Amino acid sequence: MTPPRILILMVQHGASHRRAAAALRKGLLEAEPGLTVEILDGLARCARWFRAYYNSYLLPLKYWPSLWGWIEGLQHASSATGSSWLYRRGGKPLFRDLETFAPDIVVATEVGMCELAAQFKRQSRARFCLVGSPTGVDVDRAWAQPEVDLFIAAPREAAEQLAAAGVPAAKVVACGPPVDPAFHCCPDRDAVRARLNLRRDAPLVLLLFGGSGFGEVRRILPQLKKLPQPFEAACIAGNNPGLERELRRQLNGHPQFHVFGWVDNLHEWMAAADLLVSKPGASTFIEAINSGLPLLAFDPLPGNERRACDLIERWQIGRWAKSPQELGAALEHWLAHPEELCRLRENAIALARPSAAHDAAVAILERWASGI
């Protein structure tokens, strides 16, 4: 049998969709070397006006977050994230790319890309296997397109949401969102710390601002600066040079803080850390769980990140700090009571799915081989 041609559609919003796509590609190539697996920014291939429409959420998110939270809540419960005719017209350039590539399997790691791929499959009567792979543990109802042949989802809440949206259980593989196996809770922490030139006798607080570098450092840093316990902190600004400069300016003269921009070894920093302070983006949430890293969530974006905060507390893998004062109090308490951090770490490890990318790859290839 000729190996299938696989196209993974993602978008560049943040880093979650890109990281999930890369992890799945790695899993597919490990499962069957020699496959043709390409990752495509689907939104970049759509019409320019459609990209502007698609990215318009950034305005209310920045200037009126409560409005975006309301809009996102409506979208979360809706069977579509936008008008069908709008997607049909805006997606024409992407549809031409799909025709040219002629994939046997299309995987979407973002809900809008899943809707576009489903629409193309419906109107062109293409016979490729369509796979929906939500990046987090929270699933919008719009994922449940009838043209989707297989869903790769997190167990528990995500699988239950798909079932509530009418997706047959036979279509759902609840192996967890694909994550690079490098994010695993079992490496030698002392060896990782030595490689990163960190102290072994002090806890490490990892401070992340997401792939896009989003966060209000002036609300966070004062709480860390006044902690009474000895500690080290690694502050990773992501793709935001301005934020990196601000961090370096504010932390000048504080040798226990280390500042970085984008890093390619985030898995090592998570393996070395005792505690993560971050907004709970989809990939950050999943990678922290797979690293067995307790998460202190702060400044979540409206919508799915707020819902992720509820899960963090329900699963007892961390806490949602709703104010700078709560953030400082939680940090001071946990650094003074490492046994509680150990309990949170154990809870996270119990939820970890380090083989998710491999399991997803096997499920996808088996579904395609079965002729759907």
C-alpha positions in Angstrom: 0.0 0.0 0.0 1.3 3.5 -0.9 2.0 5.5 2.2 -0.5 8.3 2.7 0.2 12.0 2.1 -0.6 13.9 5.2 -1.3 17.6 5.6 -1.5 19.2 9.1 -3.3 22.5 9.2 -2.5 25.0 12.0 -2.5 28.7 12.6 0.2 30.9 14.1 -1.9 32.3 17.0 0.4 31.9 20.0 2.4 28.7 19.9 0.0 26.0 20.9 -1.2 25.0 17.4 2.3 25.1 16.0 3.7 23.0 18.8 0.9 20.4 18.6 1.4 20.1 14.8 5.1 19.6 15.3 4.6 17.0 18.0 2.1 15.1 15.8 4.4 15.2 12.8 7.2 13.8 14.9 4.8 11.0 16.1 3.7 10.2 12.6 7.2 9.9 11.2 8.3 7.8 14.2 5.3 5.5 13.6 6.0 5.2 9.9 9.3 6.6 8.6 9.1 7.8 5.0 5.7 9.4 5.2 5.1 12.7 3.5 3.9 15.0 6.3 3.7 18.7 5.7 2.6 21.4 8.2 0.7 24.4 6.7 -0.4 27.6 8.2 -3.9 27.4 6.8 -4.9 30.9 7.7 -1.9 32.4 5.9 -3.2 30.6 2.7 -6.6 32.2 3.0 -7.7 35.5 1.4 -6.1 38.6 2.9 -9.5 40.1 3.9 -10.4 36.8 5.6 -7.2 36.9 7.6 -8.0 40.4 8.8 -11.5 39.2 9.8 -10.1 36.1 11.5 -7.6 38.1 13.5 -10.1 40.8 14.5 -10.6 39.1 17.9 -7.3 40.7 18.9 -9.0 44.2 19.2 -11.6 43.3 21.9 -9.1 41.0 23.5 -6.7 43.9 24.0 -9.1 46.8 24.6 -12.3 45.2 26.0 -11.5 41.7 27.4 -14.9 41.2 28.9 -16.5 41.7 25.5 -14.2 39.1 24.0 -15.0 36.8 26.8 -18.7 37.1 26.0 -18.1 36.6 22.3 -15.8 33.6 22.9 -18.4 32.1 25.2 -21.0 32.2 22.4 -18.6 30.7 19.9 -17.6 27.9 22.4 -21.2 26.7 22.5 -22.0 27.3 18.8 -22.0 24.7 16.0 -19.9 27.1 13.9 -17.4 29.8 14.7 -18.4 31.9 11.7 -20.7 32.2 8.7 -20.5 29.3 6.2 -20.5 31.6 3.2 -17.7 33.8 4.7 -15.5 30.7 5.2 -16.4 29.4 1.7 -15.2 32.7 0.1 -12.3 33.4 2.4 -11.0 29.9 2.1 -10.8 29.6 -1.7 -7.0 30.0 -1.9 -6.6 27.4 0.8 -8.9 25.1 -1.1 -6.7 25.4 -4.2 -3.7 24.4 -2.1 -5.6 21.3 -0.8 -6.5 20.3 -4.4 -2.8 20.7 -5.4 -1.4 18.8 -2.5 -4.1 16.0 -2.9 -3.8 14.7 0.7 -4.9 11.4 1.9 -5.2 12.7 5.4 -5.8 16.2 6.7 -5.3 17.0 10.4 -6.6 20.3 11.8 -5.1 21.5 15.1 -7.4 24.6 15.3 -11.2 24.7 15.1 -11.5 27.2 12.2 -9.1 25.2 10.1 -11.2 22.1 10.9 -14.3 23.9 9.7 -12.6 25.0 6.5 -11.3 21.5 5.8 -14.7 20.1 6.5 -16.3 22.6 4.1 -13.8 21.8 1.4 -14.4 18.1 1.8 -18.2 18.6 1.7 -18.3 20.8 -1.4 -15.6 19.0 -3.4 -16.6 15.5 -2.3 -12.9 14.8 -1.6 -12.3 11.4 0.1 -9.4 12.3 2.4 -9.5 11.3 6.1 -10.2 14.4 8.1 -8.9 14.4 11.7 -9.7 17.0 14.3 -7.0 17.5 17.0 -7.9 20.2 19.6 -4.7 21.4 21.3 -6.1 21.7 24.8 -8.5 20.0 27.2 -11.4 22.2 26.3 -13.3 21.7 23.0 -15.5 24.1 21.1 -18.7 22.6 19.8 -17.8 23.7 16.3 -15.2 20.9 16.1 -18.1 18.4 15.7 -18.3 18.7 12.0 -19.9 15.6 10.4 -17.1 15.4 7.8 -14.5 14.7 10.6 -13.6 11.0 10.6 -11.5 11.0 13.8 -10.9 13.1 16.8 -7.8 13.2 18.9 -8.8 14.5 22.3 -8.0 14.8 25.9 -9.7 12.3 28.2 -12.5 13.3 30.5 -13.8 16.8 29.8 -12.8 17.1 26.1 -14.1 13.6 25.2 -17.4 14.4 27.1 -17.8 17.7 25.3 -17.5 15.9 21.9 -20.0 13.3 23.0 -22.4 16.1 24.1 -22.0 17.7 20.6 -23.2 14.5 19.0 -19.9 12.9 18.0 -20.1 9.0 18.1 -17.7 7.4 20.6 -16.1 5.4 17.8 -14.8 8.6 16.3 -13.0 9.7 19.5 -9.5 8.6 20.6 -9.0 10.0 24.0 -5.2 9.6 24.2 -4.6 13.3 25.0 -3.4 16.2 22.8 -0.2 15.4 20.9 2.8 16.7 22.9 6.5 16.2 22.2 7.8 13.3 24.3 10.6 15.6 25.5 8.0 17.0 27.9 8.1 14.1 30.3 8.3 14.0 34.0 11.1 11.4 34.3 14.5 13.1 33.3 17.3 13.5 35.8 16.6 16.9 37.3 20.0 17.4 38.7 21.6 16.7 35.3 19.2 19.1 33.7 19.9 21.8 36.3 23.6 21.4 35.8 23.2 21.7 32.0 21.3 24.9 32.6 23.8 26.3 35.1 21.3 26.4 37.9 21.7 25.9 41.6 20.8 22.6 43.0 20.1 23.9 46.6 17.3 26.3 45.7 13.9 25.8 44.2 13.3 27.1 40.6 10.3 29.2 39.7 9.6 29.2 35.9 7.8 32.3 34.7 6.3 32.0 31.2 4.4 34.6 29.1 3.3 32.4 26.3 4.6 32.1 22.8 3.5 35.7 22.0 4.9 37.2 25.2 1.6 38.3 26.9 1.4 39.5 30.5 1.7 42.4 32.9 5.1 42.0 34.5 4.6 45.0 36.8 1.8 43.0 38.6 3.9 39.9 38.9 7.6 40.8 39.6 7.1 42.7 42.8 5.5 39.6 44.3 8.5 37.5 43.4 11.0 40.1 44.5 9.7 40.2 48.1 9.6 36.4 48.6 11.5 35.6 51.9 12.8 32.2 50.8 15.9 31.7 48.6 15.0 30.7 45.1 15.9 31.1 41.4 13.6 32.2 38.7 13.7 31.8 34.9 11.6 34.4 33.0 10.9 33.5 29.4 9.4 36.3 27.3 8.6 34.3 24.1 8.5 36.2 20.8 8.2 39.6 22.4 11.5 41.6 22.4 9.8 44.5 24.1 8.8 42.3 27.0 12.2 40.8 27.2 13.8 44.3 27.5 11.2 45.3 30.2 12.1 42.1 32.2 15.8 42.8 32.0 15.3 46.4 33.0 13.1 45.6 36.0 15.3 42.6 37.2 18.6 44.4 36.8 20.5 43.9 40.1 18.6 40.7 41.0 21.0 37.9 40.2 18.5 35.1 41.2 16.4 36.0 38.1 17.4 34.8 34.6 15.7 36.4 31.6 15.3 34.9 28.1 13.4 35.6 25.0 12.3 32.6 22.8 13.8 29.3 23.9 14.0 26.0 22.0 14.6 23.9 25.2 11.4 24.7 27.1 11.2 21.0 28.0 14.4 21.3 30.0 13.3 24.3 31.9 10.1 22.6 32.8 12.0 19.5 33.9 14.3 21.6 36.1 11.5 23.8 37.6 9.7 23.2 40.9 6.8 25.5 40.1 5.4 27.2 37.0 3.8 30.7 37.0 2.0 31.3 33.7 -1.2 32.1 31.8 -2.6 28.7 31.0 -2.4 28.5 27.3 -3.3 25.2 25.7 0.3 23.9 25.0 1.6 25.3 28.3 -1.1 23.5 30.2 -0.5 20.2 28.5 3.3 20.4 28.6 3.2 21.3 32.3 1.1 18.3 33.1 3.4 16.0 31.1 6.4 17.5 32.9 4.7 16.9 36.3 5.0 20.6 37.0 2.6 22.4 39.4 1.0 25.4 37.7 0.1 28.7 39.3 -2.1 30.3 36.7 -2.2 34.1 36.4 -3.7 36.6 34.0 -5.6 34.0 31.9 -7.1 35.3 28.7 -11.0 35.3 28.6 -12.5 32.1 27.3 -10.7 28.8 27.2 -7.8 29.9 29.5 -10.3 30.9 32.2 -12.0 27.5 31.8 -8.5 25.9 32.0 -8.0 27.6 35.4 -11.2 25.9 36.7 -9.7 22.5 35.7 -6.3 23.3 37.3 -8.1 23.7 40.6 -10.5 20.8 40.1 -7.7 18.4 39.2 -5.6 19.8 42.0 -2.5 20.3 39.9 -2.1 24.0 40.9 -4.0 27.1 41.6 -5.6 30.1 39.9 -4.2 33.3 41.5 -6.8 36.0 40.8 -4.7 38.9 42.1 -1.1 39.8 42.6 -1.6 39.3 46.3 -2.9 35.8 45.9 0.0 35.1 43.6 2.6 36.2 46.2 0.8 34.4 49.0 0.7 31.1 47.0 4.3 31.3 46.0 5.4 32.0 49.6 3.3 29.2 50.9 4.4 26.6 48.4 8.1 27.4 48.7 7.7 27.0 52.5 5.9 23.7 52.1 7.6 21.7 49.4 5.6 18.6 50.4 2.5 20.3 49.0 4.3 20.9 45.7 5.2 17.2 45.7 1.5 16.3 46.0 0.6 18.6 43.2 3.4 17.1 41.1 2.0 13.6 41.7 -1.5 14.7 40.7 -0.1 16.1 37.4 2.0 13.0 36.7 -1.2 10.9 37.1 -2.8 12.9 34.3 0.2 12.9 32.0 0.0 11.3 28.5 3.6 11.3 27.3 2.9 8.9 24.5 -0.1 10.9 23.1 1.7 11.9 19.9 2.6 8.3 19.1 -0.9 7.0 20.1 -2.5 9.7 18.0 -0.3 8.8 15.0 -1.1 5.1 15.2 -4.9 5.8 15.5 -4.8 8.2 12.5 -2.9 5.7 10.3 -5.1 2.8 11.4 -8.3 4.8 10.6 -6.9 5.7 7.1 -5.9 2.1 6.4 -9.4 0.9 7.4 -10.8 3.0 4.5 -12.6 5.1 7.1 
